[in-house]
Amino acid sequence: MSQTMLAVTFALALLPVKSIAAEGEEPPLIDIMTALQTYSHKADLSLRAKNIELLRFYTHELEEAIDELDAVESYGGFPISQKARTIMKPAYQQFENAVKGGDFQLIETKFEAMVTTCNSCHGATDRGFIVIKRTDANPFMQDFGIH
């Protein structure tokens, strides 16, 4: 990885992942998507390290970010909260259930399906140019191994 790419990756990892919207305001979709991407990537790194405790932690954080999508009624003319409920949440629920069961092979399958669902939703909202792809690169100042 080049020094520039590493610096950009590090800077992105430091971005806040919680929405900064005031109570009663619609949170910016980009903030929620940044949180989803960060927590998904951290969940994936935890999964690759077979660290079930850390994976459960990030699975919970993912759920909170997905729940925030309910506050975004629409974006670019697309019903975001409706799509989150019908597309994203069912895939997340299957992933969460797999995490609760602790079978890493099933968790892997459900995680991959959830990532595919993210890309399907992007396509359904004319954002197919946003492609989520799993990677084992770790831009975080964090060890995902079991300690």
Secondary structure, 3 states (H helix, E strand, C coil): CCHHHHHHHHHHHCCCCCCCCCCCCCCCHHHHHHHHHHHHHHHHHHHHCCCHHHHHHHHHHHHHHHHHHHHCCCECCECHHHHHHHHHHHHHHHHHHHHHHCCHHHHHHHHHHHHHHHHHHHHHCCCCCCCCCCCCCCCCCCCCCCC
